[in-house]
Every structure is written in structure tokens, then in C-alpha cells.
Amino acid sequence: MGKKTGIYICGGCGIAGTLDTQKLVELAKAANPDAPVRTSPAFCLEDARLIRTDVEQNGVDSVVIAACSPRVNTDVFRFPSAFVERVNIREQVAWSHAPNHEETQGLAEDYLRMGVVRAQKAQPPRPYTEANERTVLVVGGGAAGLAAAIGAARSGLRVVLVEKEAELGGYARKLHKQFPKRPPYERLEDVDIAERIREVRSLPNVQVLTSAQVRQVTGEPGRFAARIDGPGGGTEVAVGAIVMATGWRPPEPAQYERYGLGRYRNVVTSVELEEMAARGAIARPSDGRPARRVAFLLCDSPGDEGHLPYGGSVACLVALKQALYVRTQQADATAYIFYDDMNTPGHYEYFYRAVQADPGILLSRGQIRAIREDREQSLVLEVGDSVIARDIQVVADLLVLATGMLPSTLDQEGPLGLAYLQGRNVPTTPFGYADSHFICFPYETRRTGIYSAGAVRSAMDLALTAQDGRAAALKAIQCIEKSSAGQAVHPRVGDLSYPEFFMQKCTSCGRCMQECPFGALEKNERGNPVLSTNRCRRCGICMGACPVQIISFNDYSIDMLSSMIRAVEIPEAEDRPRILALACENDAYPALDMAGINRLQYAAGVRVIPVRCLGSVNAILVADAVTRGFDGVILMGCKPGEDYQCHFIRGSELLGTRMENIRETLGRQMLESERVQVMEVAISDSDRLPAMIEAFVDVIRAVGPNPMKGL
């Protein structure tokens, strides 16, 4: 049965004063003669009932609303029983182009044609609702894991807590004191980990497994299967989401050999000093005498061999805390702290000032040039570039080296043993942390439904670690709720669509499986891709990767995008260039909206189609555009590389590799490569984006019109 599409053209917010809305009505009626076409001065107000009536009583199952951006009024224009297509003629037409101009009118008409085509081709998504396990697996029983378990359990979910050691508590159990957590942030506080352990053991919906390890994880959000080995043998649990709170480990001692670790007995790590303080006495390992002069070395200069390029604030705070240990133990003791940078973020600045005020603690920038031992096994430190007197010598009873924090993901198999085609470990940042995007998506790893918390996500102190655990538990709960409804969790929250494969044409090339940033695709015995639906983040990168175009979504496909491209009317006049812009919906498209909100104008010859990610852009779409007669194509996306901004990790990067195919296509058609440009656009670039577009228009004018126009 065919669709019944209703078209609704708004004249509010200055649209009717900029465009001839009657011409839009006539165009809509010609394109859709058997369905309602309505106008209103404000569909977002009481006239939204007109659309609702058509949907609920008049059989309209596909709605095209030509009005404001699809990024606003989403609740007003949500009609669950109909497919809704939003045509942006406010921010990206009326507010960003010359009023009552022929080119502005043509832009609005093209957008309406494109919207009608998409609405006619899109199908309502069919939710995937085969996953509804409401248990959270928490891996790691330290501060982060305990906080995550308590948070999830008190929210009503069942929790399985796995700890590889015989006791809960992790590294926090070994701490003597912790940094101050409350005003005036001057005094060290007792560690409350024992209280957290008692709390988690008191909760009836928490199953605690100690001396146990997760050996393998299979499945997807909503129905993961975790195989756990413990003293009583192996067991398998079904869980809906996973919090990975597996902590950190210190680097190998060899990393600190230059500073005498392993060679001089009175050189210890900050971990060893913490253990001394917990036992009650800070003494020289060589002879057991009290350490009255203790030097702390932060190893935080890039020139230091023990330096790690992160975690400076934790190391600094530990040194300050342990200097207070020394002073508390002996009133006449002296502590020296040598550093390159002192990092004490937030309220810890007050703690730093309190330590500074102690006359027995001396802080100085400086580089350790050499370390030697005197006849009494004291340590002689040669310090250069100090603020005290440039080059100095310090004699210490004990030298304490700041211990780096290496995330547990650096262990060979990783802490989860993922049975994924793309590997057993969770993908990590360049420093080994299990994180996806620290600004946009904290706690999320690149494996959907698996969340990281604590020192496995970033070097952090005990208070922040507990906060991290609670936050990761909230993300796990969100994942379970969304996946049980068949909805995407992030970043396209609530999306019910997912990729489908026309397997009869699949060549088993494997590109979709290789390029998926989230490990959503596995391989069957024939080498064909198999989708784990709830792992998918609906980015469409697999669609962009497929060389034979067999992958599509119900509301997003190559055929749909190509049809929208073909719906644009291409004028033959050489002075009216037409440029296609495929704009990332996460950054570039919002930036264009904000340019319109600020009434910044750009060329009316540009036709914008939002895409889920630049990685979803198949090279065939660019070929279609130039064959259709577009003079140029802009691919607007996020910054790729190590400091990426892409919501889907590798989308922009993958498009960069596909550009070779695009240039080859242009070459075969005897067209200049300048006609296609990748444009890095952050959401904050709205003020300069119009100038970037105009610069590309100038390039196209210089190159000349597409010779394929009119063919």
C-alpha cells in the first residue's frame, strides 16, 4: 500500500516575509496531489494539532514539515505513528539568505523537493527488542567498582561484582590517608573504603565474586554473556551492560633505574611509601632508621625517563600528601618536593597552599641531574635549574619516586577478554585508557554497552574515582533501558533504525567489518557480515564503506540520498553554480543553523544534506552529484586524527581514505579534483563557516561550470 504524505509549510519566524510560500504550496500539491498540503503562521504552536489530526484521523503516515531546523521543536513535531521529515527553510534559508530573491526561493523549493523524496522513500523503523537483561556486570572491586555497584543496585538493578583479588577495596584498601574532600581542604582524611565494602555486601541484589576473573564476554548490550572463572570453577552470567573498573598498575621498576631504584635501597616508590605510612613508620629500608630528610621526585618533566605524559595532578597530590606524612611522624623532619609543574586542580589548590605554609616542606622546580649514595647510605641529589639557587645538592635519608599509573587495559588480553572480531581488548586512547571521547561521551568506551570508570579511564584521585563509578553506573542503566526498547544509546539517542544487508550481492570483502569503529559486525562461516544490533551506534559508516552498496537503513540509504541529490533542479546558466554540501549532523549542520540564527549569509547556490557521519558517505554519492551536474561538492565533517572530534571516532578519518576513490572518479570523468573539498567544521565554527563556503564558491567559479550540466 502506498504512502499518504502530508506536507505542512510554515510561514512563521520571518519565513513568509522572505519566501513566496504560495509557490511552495503549489510545488507541494504538484508533487503530492492526493494528500493534504497545509500552511500556518506557526505550526509549532496550536496548529500542530492540524498535523496530529491528519495523522490520527485522516490516514497520513508520512509527514513533511517545511519550517524550522530539525534540531528544534522535536517534541512538538513527534508523531509516533508517522514518519516525520523536517525541511529546514528557516535557519538555512530565510535567516541566512537574501529575502525575496530568486535564488533564495529556488533554494527553498529544492529543499522541499528533497524532503518529499526522502519522506516517500523512508520506511518506519522496526525496533529490535530481543535484548532485555537487567543486570549490570561490574568488573573490579576497588573504589570505582564499589561505587558503580552501589549506584546500580540502589537503582533497582541486579549487579554481579567481580574482583580478581581475594578482598574488595583495590588500591584504596592500601592507602593510609586520602586528600581532603571538604572545606577548608587542608587536612588529610581517613579512607572510607571499608564502609563502602560493608555497604555493597549488605545489598541483596549484589552478587560478589572475589578471587575471580572475567575470561570472555560475548553478545551485545541487553544480552551480554560473561564467562567468569573463580575458586568454585567457571560460571556464565547474562548481563545487560558492563562497567569496567579494573584500575591501574605501576610501571616496571626498570623505568626508574636512572634514579637509583633497585640500586640504592633508600630509593622507593610512592606506592612503597604509602605502605610504610599505613604500617605506622616511615623509615630507611637500609637500616630501619627514621627518615628525617625525605625528597620527593615527581618525574614530570618530558626529559625524565620515568615521565608519563598524563596523570600529573595525581602524582603532585600524592607527593603533597606524603610530605605531610613525613612531617606528622616527626616534627623536626624535612620534606623536599622537586617538580617541573605542580598541578593541583580545583579545590585542591587550597590543599596545596596549606602544604606550602608548612615550614618543614620545601617545594621547588628542578631537574635531577644525578643521584649517588654517600658512606652512610644517604642519597645525594644534584638538582639543576632550581628556583632556590640554580644548581644545588640535597642530602636525603629517603628518595620517593612518583609512581606512574598505567591503565589495566595495557595488560596483554585486557580485563574482559572480548570475543569480538576486532580483538579481545577494548580500544583505547594513545595512552592506553579505555575511553571514547572525553568531552562528548565520558565513560563510554568504543564497545557499546561497556563503560569505563576510575583509573582505567583516566588517572584520578580516590574521590573522583568514586564519582566516576557512580556516573558509569548511570550510563549502564541508560544503556539497559534504551537497548530493551530497541533504541540507540548514543550518540543518536533513541534512534530505532539499524543497518540491513542485501546479502545476495555481498562480495564478502570485509570492509564494513574492518571499518566499523564499534565492533558491531561479526563474520559468519561464509565470510559475510553479521550485525550485533545493539552494539551498533547507527552511524552508517558500514554503508559508506560498502563498495557494492548493499547496506541501508529504513530512513537512511544511498538510494535515498541519491534521490535527494537528483531532486535538485540544476540551472544551465553558468553564473548560477550549484554546490552540494554533505554536512555532518553533529557539528557542521548545527554550525550552519547557528550561522542562520546569527543572520550570517552565504551563497544560495549551496544545497545542504545532513548525513549521520562523513564516514557514512559512499563515494558513489559524489559521483552521482557530479553526474547530475553539480559544479562542486563540499564534505563537511569533524576533525580527524589523534585529537579527533568525530562522534563516531573514525568517520572523518575514513572519508579521508575514500577521497582517493573520489578523485579517481573525477579523473575518469575528466573533471578537476578541486570540485570536491573536505572541510573540517567544528560546532563552534558558525561565525567563520559562511566565509569558508564563499571561498569554495570562488574556487568553483574559477574552475568553471561542470561540463556535465544538462547531459
Residue pairs with C-beta under 8 A, 6 or more apart in sequence:
3 61
3 62
3 119
3 120
4 34
4 35
4 58
4 59
4 60
4 61
4 62
5 32
5 35
5 60
5 61
5 62
5 63
5 64
5 116
5 119
5 120
6 35
6 36
6 37
6 38
6 51
6 54
6 55
6 58
6 60
6 62
6 63
6 64
7 28
7 31
7 32
7 35
7 36
7 37
7 38
7 64
7 66
7 112
7 116
8 37
8 38
8 39
8 40
8 43
8 50
8 51
8 63
8 64
8 65
8 66
8 67
9 21
9 24
9 25
9 28
9 37
9 38
9 39
9 40
9 66
9 67
9 112
10 39
10 40
10 41
10 42
10 43
10 44
10 65
10 66
10 67
10 68
10 89
10 90
11 21
11 39
11 40
11 41
12 40
12 41
12 42
12 43
12 44
12 67
13 68
13 90
13 94
13 95
14 90
14 94
14 95
15 21
15 67
15 89
15 90
15 93
15 94
16 41
17 94
17 99
18 93
18 94
18 97
18 99
18 100
18 104
19 89
19 93
19 94
19 100
19 104
19 105
19 108
20 100
20 105
21 39
23 105
23 109
24 66
24 89
24 108
24 109
24 112
25 37
25 39
27 109
27 112
27 113
28 37
28 64
28 112
28 116
29 37
31 112
31 113
31 116
32 116
35 60
36 54
36 58
36 60
38 50
38 51
38 54
40 47
40 50
41 47
43 50
43 51
43 65
43 67
43 77
44 67
44 68
44 73
44 76
44 77
48 76
48 77
51 60
51 63
51 65
51 77
51 79
52 79
54 60
54 63
55 61
55 63
55 79
55 81
55 82
56 81
60 82
61 81
61 82
61 83
61 124
62 82
62 83
62 85
62 119
62 120
62 122
63 77
63 79
63 82
63 83
63 84
63 85
63 119
64 85
64 87
64 112
64 115
64 116
64 119
65 77
65 84
65 85
65 86
65 87
66 87
66 89
66 108
66 111
66 112
66 115
67 73
67 86
67 87
67 89
67 90
68 86
68 88
68 90
68 91
69 86
69 88
69 90
69 91
69 92
69 593
69 596
70 86
70 88
70 610
71 589
71 590
71 593
77 84
77 86
78 84
82 124
83 119
83 122
83 123
83 124
83 555
85 115
85 116
85 118
85 119
85 122
86 115
87 111
87 112
87 114
87 115
88 111
88 593
89 108
89 111
89 112
90 596
91 592
91 593
91 596
91 597
92 111
92 592
92 593
92 596
92 608
93 104
93 107
93 108
93 111
94 104
94 108
95 596
95 597
95 599
96 592
96 595
96 596
96 599
96 600
96 601
96 602
96 690
97 103
97 104
97 107
97 601
97 602
97 604
98 104
98 601
98 604
101 604
103 576
103 604
103 605
104 604
106 569
106 571
106 604
107 604
107 607
109 569
110 567
110 568
110 569
110 607
111 607
113 567
113 568
113 569
114 564
114 567
114 568
114 607
114 609
116 567
117 560
117 563
117 564
117 567
118 560
118 563
118 564
121 557
121 559
121 560
121 563
122 554
122 555
122 556
122 560
123 554
123 555
124 554
125 495
125 496
125 497
125 498
125 553
125 554
125 555
126 496
126 554
127 485
127 486
127 487
127 496
128 486
128 498
128 533
128 534
129 484
129 485
129 486
130 222
130 223
130 533
131 220
131 221
131 222
131 223
131 240
131 483
131 484
131 534
132 222
132 223
132 240
132 483
132 484
133 222
133 223
133 224
133 238
133 239
133 240
133 480
134 157
134 158
134 240
134 480
134 484
135 157
135 158
135 159
135 160
135 237
135 238
135 239
135 240
136 148
136 149
136 152
136 157
136 158
136 159
136 160
136 239
136 240
136 241
136 242
136 243
136 473
136 476
136 477
136 480
137 159
137 160
137 162
137 214
137 224
137 226
137 237
137 239
137 241
137 242
137 243
138 145
138 148
138 149
138 152
138 159
138 160
138 161
138 162
138 242
138 243
138 245
138 473
139 145
139 162
139 214
139 242
139 243
139 244
139 245
139 246
139 415
139 416
140 162
140 163
140 170
140 244
140 245
140 246
140 247
140 415
140 454
140 456
141 161
141 162
141 163
141 165
141 168
141 169
141 170
141 208
141 210
142 168
142 169
142 170
142 171
142 172
142 245
142 247
142 454
142 465
143 170
143 172
143 193
143 196
143 454
143 462
143 465
143 466
143 469
144 245
144 247
144 453
144 454
144 455
144 456
144 465
144 466
144 468
144 469
144 472
145 161
145 163
145 170
145 243
145 245
145 246
145 453
145 454
145 469
146 161
146 168
146 169
146 193
146 196
146 197
146 199
146 200
146 466
146 469
147 196
147 453
147 465
147 466
147 467
147 468
147 469
147 470
147 473
148 243
148 245
148 453
148 469
148 470
148 472
148 473
148 476
149 159
149 161
149 200
149 203
149 206
149 469
149 473
150 196
150 199
150 200
150 203
150 206
150 470
151 469
151 470
151 473
151 474
152 159
152 243
152 473
152 476
152 477
153 159
153 200
153 203
153 205
153 206
154 203
155 473
155 477
156 205
157 205
157 477
157 480
158 205
158 206
158 207
159 203
159 205
159 206
159 207
160 206
160 207
160 209
160 226
160 228
160 237
160 239
161 168
161 200
161 206
161 207
161 208
161 209
162 209
162 212
162 213
162 214
162 228
163 170
163 208
163 209
163 210
163 211
163 212
164 211
164 212
164 213
165 210
165 211
166 210
166 211
167 173
167 210
168 197
168 200
168 201
168 208
168 210
169 193
169 194
169 197
170 193
170 247
171 247
171 248
172 178
172 191
172 193
172 462
172 465
173 191
173 193
173 194
174 271
174 274
174 275
174 278
175 191
175 193
175 274
175 278
175 462
176 191
176 274
176 277
176 278
176 325
177 188
177 189
177 190
177 191
177 277
177 321
177 325
178 188
178 189
178 190
178 191
178 321
178 461
178 462
178 463
179 188
179 189
179 317
179 321
179 348
179 351
179 461
179 462
179 463
180 186
180 187
180 188
180 189
180 350
180 351
181 189
181 463
182 189
183 347
183 350
184 350
184 354
185 347
185 348
185 350
185 351
185 354
186 350
186 351
186 354
188 321
188 324
191 462
196 466
200 206
200 208
201 208
209 228
209 230
210 230
211 230
211 231
212 228
212 229
212 230
212 231
213 228
213 229
213 230
214 226
214 227
214 228
214 415
214 416
214 417
215 227
215 228
215 229
215 234
215 417
216 226
216 227
216 417
216 418
216 419
217 224
217 225
217 226
217 227
217 242
217 416
217 417
217 418
217 419
217 450
218 224
218 225
218 419
219 225
219 532
220 448
220 449
220 483
220 532
220 533
220 534
220 535
221 240
221 241
221 448
221 449
221 479
221 480
221 483
221 489
221 534
221 535
222 240
222 449
222 479
222 480
222 483
222 484
222 534
223 238
223 240
223 534
224 238
224 239
224 240
224 241
224 242
224 449
225 236
225 237
225 238
225 239
226 236
226 237
226 238
226 239
226 242
227 234
227 235
227 236
227 417
228 234
228 235
228 236
228 237
240 449
240 476
240 479
240 480
240 483
240 484
241 449
241 450
241 451
241 475
241 476
241 477
241 479
241 480
241 483
242 416
242 449
242 450
242 451
242 476
243 451
243 452
243 453
243 469
243 472
243 473
243 476
244 415
244 416
244 426
244 434
244 445
244 450
244 451
244 452
244 453
244 456
245 452
245 453
245 454
245 456
245 469
245 472
246 408
246 409
246 415
246 456
247 407
247 408
247 454
247 455
247 456
248 405
248 406
248 407
248 408
248 455
248 456
248 459
249 406
249 408
249 410
249 411
250 269
250 271
250 403
250 404
250 405
250 406
251 306
251 308
251 403
251 404
251 406
253 261
253 262
253 269
254 262
255 305
255 306
255 404
256 262
256 267
256 269
256 299
256 305
256 306
256 401
257 263
257 305
258 305
258 306
259 267
259 297
259 299
259 306
259 368
259 371
259 399
259 401
260 267
260 371
260 373
260 379
260 399
261 267
261 268
261 269
261 401
264 371
264 373
264 377
264 379
264 399
265 284
265 285
265 286
265 377
266 284
266 285
266 286
266 291
266 373
266 377
266 378
266 379
266 396
266 397
266 398
266 399
267 371
267 379
267 398
267 399
267 401
268 276
268 285
268 398
268 399
268 400
268 401
269 400
269 401
269 402
269 403
270 296
270 315
270 318
270 319
270 322
270 400
270 401
270 402
270 403
271 403
273 282
273 322
273 325
273 398
273 400
274 318
274 322
276 282
276 283
277 322
277 325
277 329
281 290
281 329
282 290
282 291
282 294
282 325
282 326
282 329
282 398
283 289
283 290
283 291
284 290
284 291
284 377
284 397
284 398
286 377
287 377
289 397
290 329
290 330
290 333
290 397
291 326
291 333
291 397
291 398
292 330
292 332
292 333
292 334
292 397
293 333
293 334
293 336
293 378
293 394
293 395
293 396
293 397
293 398
294 323
294 326
294 333
294 334
294 335
294 336
294 396
294 397
294 398
294 399
294 400
295 335
295 336
295 337
295 338
295 379
295 381
295 394
295 396
295 398
295 399
295 400
296 319
296 322
296 323
296 335
296 336
296 337
296 338
296 400
296 402
297 338
297 368
297 399
297 400
297 401
297 402
298 312
298 315
298 316
298 319
298 337
298 338
298 339
298 340
298 402
299 305
299 306
299 307
299 315
299 401
299 402
299 404
300 307
300 312
300 315
300 316
300 339
300 340
300 341
300 402
301 307
301 340
301 367
302 309
303 367
304 340
304 367
304 368
306 401
306 402
306 404
308 404
308 405
308 406
308 431
309 431
310 431
310 458
310 459
311 404
311 405
311 459
312 341
312 343
313 343
313 344
313 345
313 348
313 459
313 461
314 405
314 459
314 460
314 461
315 402
315 403
315 404
316 339
316 341
316 342
316 343
316 344
317 344
317 348
317 351
317 461
318 402
318 403
319 337
319 339
319 400
319 402
320 337
320 344
320 351
320 352
320 355
322 335
322 400
323 335
323 337
323 355
323 358
323 361
324 355
324 358
324 361
326 333
326 334
326 335
327 333
327 335
327 358
327 360
327 361
331 360
332 360
333 360
334 360
334 361
334 362
335 360
335 361
335 362
336 362
336 363
336 364
336 394
336 396
337 361
337 362
337 363
337 364
338 364
338 365
338 366
338 367
338 368
338 381
338 383
338 386
339 363
339 364
339 365
339 366
340 365
340 367
342 352
342 363
344 351
344 352
355 361
355 363
356 363
362 388
364 383
364 386
364 387
364 388
365 385
365 386
365 387
366 383
366 384
366 385
366 386
366 387
366 388
366 392
367 383
367 384
367 385
368 381
368 382
368 383
368 384
369 382
369 383
369 384
369 391
370 381
370 382
371 379
371 380
371 381
371 382
371 399
372 379
372 380
373 379
373 380
374 380
374 395
378 395
378 396
378 397
379 395
379 396
379 397
379 398
379 399
380 393
380 394
380 395
381 393
381 394
381 395
381 396
381 399
382 391
382 392
382 393
383 391
383 392
383 393
383 394
384 390
384 391
385 391
386 392
405 455
405 459
406 432
407 428
407 431
407 432
407 433
407 434
407 455
407 456
407 457
408 414
408 415
408 456
409 415
409 425
409 426
409 428
409 432
409 433
409 434
409 456
410 432
413 424
413 425
414 424
414 425
414 426
415 456
416 424
416 425
416 426
416 450
417 424
418 424
418 425
418 426
418 447
418 519
420 447
420 519
420 522
421 513
421 519
421 521
421 522
421 523
422 513
422 516
422 519
423 519
426 434
426 445
426 446
426 447
426 450
426 452
427 434
427 445
427 446
427 447
427 517
428 434
428 435
429 435
430 642
433 452
433 456
433 457
433 458
434 445
434 452
434 456
434 457
435 442
435 444
435 445
435 452
435 457
435 458
436 444
436 445
436 446
436 649
437 444
437 644
437 647
437 649
438 458
440 491
440 647
441 490
441 491
441 647
442 457
442 471
443 451
443 452
443 453
443 457
443 468
443 471
443 472
443 475
444 451
444 452
444 475
444 490
445 451
445 452
446 517
446 518
446 519
446 649
447 518
447 519
447 535
448 479
448 489
448 518
448 520
448 534
448 535
448 536
448 537
449 476
449 479
449 483
449 489
449 534
449 535
451 472
451 475
451 476
451 479
452 472
453 465
453 468
453 469
453 471
453 472
453 473
454 460
454 465
454 468
454 469
455 465
457 468
460 468
478 489
479 489
482 488
482 489
482 493
482 494
483 489
483 534
486 496
487 493
487 494
487 495
487 496
488 494
488 495
488 496
488 536
488 537
488 538
489 537
490 537
491 537
491 586
491 647
491 648
492 537
492 538
492 539
492 612
495 538
497 538
497 553
497 554
497 555
497 556
498 531
498 533
498 536
498 538
498 553
499 531
499 536
499 538
499 540
499 542
499 543
499 551
499 552
499 553
500 551
500 552
500 553
500 554
501 528
501 529
501 531
501 550
501 551
502 550
502 551
502 552
503 528
503 550
505 548
505 550
506 528
506 529
506 548
506 550
507 547
507 548
508 526
508 527
508 528
509 547
510 523
510 527
510 529
511 545
511 546
511 547
512 521
512 529
512 542
512 545
512 546
512 551
513 521
513 522
513 523
513 529
514 545
515 541
515 542
515 545
515 615
515 650
515 654
516 541
516 542
517 539
517 541
517 648
517 649
517 650
517 651
518 535
518 536
518 537
518 539
518 649
519 535
520 531
520 532
520 533
520 535
520 536
520 537
520 542
521 529
521 530
521 531
521 532
521 542
522 529
522 530
522 532
523 529
523 530
524 530
529 542
537 648
538 553
538 612
539 612
539 613
539 615
539 616
539 647
539 648
539 651
540 553
540 556
540 611
540 612
540 613
540 615
540 616
541 613
541 615
541 616
541 648
541 650
541 651
541 654
542 551
543 549
543 551
543 552
543 553
543 556
543 557
543 558
543 616
543 618
544 613
544 614
544 615
544 616
544 617
544 618
544 654
544 655
544 658
545 615
545 618
545 654
546 618
549 558
549 618
549 620
552 558
552 559
552 560
556 612
556 616
558 618
558 620
558 621
561 609
561 611
561 621
562 620
562 621
562 624
564 609
565 580
565 609
565 621
565 624
565 625
565 628
565 630
566 624
566 628
568 578
568 580
568 607
568 628
568 630
570 578
570 628
570 629
570 630
570 709
570 710
571 578
572 709
572 710
574 704
574 705
576 605
577 603
577 605
577 631
577 632
577 697
577 700
577 701
577 705
578 605
578 607
578 629
578 630
578 631
579 603
579 605
579 606
579 607
579 630
579 631
579 632
579 633
579 634
579 696
579 697
579 700
580 606
580 607
580 609
580 625
580 630
580 632
580 633
580 634
581 588
581 606
581 607
581 608
581 609
581 633
581 634
581 635
581 636
581 693
582 609
582 611
582 614
582 617
582 621
582 633
582 634
582 635
582 636
583 589
583 592
583 608
583 609
583 610
583 611
583 634
583 636
583 637
583 681
584 610
584 611
584 612
584 613
584 614
584 636
584 637
584 638
584 646
584 651
584 652
584 681
585 610
585 611
585 612
585 613
586 613
586 638
586 647
586 683
587 637
587 638
587 645
587 647
587 681
587 682
587 683
587 685
588 636
588 637
588 638
588 679
588 681
588 689
589 608
589 610
589 636
590 683
590 686
591 681
591 682
591 683
591 684
591 685
591 686
591 689
592 608
592 686
592 689
593 686
594 683
594 686
595 602
595 686
595 687
595 689
595 690
598 686
598 687
600 686
600 687
600 689
600 690
601 690
602 689
602 690
602 693
602 694
603 693
603 694
603 697
605 697
606 634
606 693
606 697
611 617
612 648
613 637
613 646
613 647
613 648
613 651
613 652
614 635
614 636
614 637
614 638
614 646
614 651
614 652
614 654
614 655
614 678
615 646
615 648
615 650
615 651
615 652
615 653
615 654
615 655
616 651
617 635
617 655
617 658
619 658
619 661
619 662
619 665
622 633
622 635
622 662
622 665
622 676
623 662
623 665
623 669
625 633
626 633
626 665
626 666
626 669
626 671
626 675
626 676
626 706
626 708
627 669
627 708
628 708
629 706
629 708
629 709
629 710
629 711
630 706
631 675
631 700
631 703
631 705
631 706
631 709
632 674
632 675
632 676
632 677
632 696
632 697
632 699
632 700
632 703
633 675
633 676
633 677
634 677
634 679
634 693
634 696
635 655
635 676
635 677
635 678
635 679
636 679
636 681
637 646
637 651
637 652
637 655
637 678
637 679
637 680
637 681
638 644
638 645
638 646
638 647
638 651
638 652
638 680
638 681
638 682
639 645
639 646
639 652
639 680
639 682
640 646
640 650
640 652
640 653
640 656
640 680
641 653
644 650
644 652
644 653
645 652
645 682
646 652
646 653
652 678
652 680
655 678
656 678
659 676
659 678
662 676
663 673
663 676
666 672
666 673
666 675
666 676
667 673
669 708
670 707
671 706
671 707
671 708
672 703
674 699
674 700
674 703
675 700
675 703
675 706
677 696
677 699
679 692
679 696
681 689
681 692
685 692
